[in-house]
Amino acid sequence: MDAPQLNPKRWVDFLEDEDLAFIKRLVLFSGSLKDLATAYDVTYPTVRLRLDRLIAKIQVFDDHDIQDEFERHLRATYAEGKIDGESFKRLLAAYQKEKK
């Protein structure tokens, strides 16, 4: 018998291990983006962009008005910068049209 599927309800349940590792390091560096940039051997703007994208992704996962899993993941993918705005709009519009 298969184990029952858990339905994640908290934003943290949606995050990937990479996201959680980033958050952990940020906390361990007392929120210092400068120190985090040094640890990752990247520039401050690179870390700032990563944090901004993670914040946007968390906001999508924490938005209880989004009930549809596909839409939630599509919006999170866009928030991460993995797809461009025009592609996001086309995919979301096509999906919403298909749902009707």
CORKAPE-V567557 format. One record per helix or strand. SS is the DSSP state (h for helix, s for strand). FROM is the first residue (numbers start at 0). LEN is the number of residues. If there is no record, write none. Layout:
ss=SS from=FROM len=LEN
ss=SS from=FROM len=LEN
//
This chain:
ss=h from=10 len=4
ss=h from=16 len=12
ss=h from=32 len=8
ss=h from=43 len=19
ss=h from=68 len=11
ss=h from=84 len=15
//
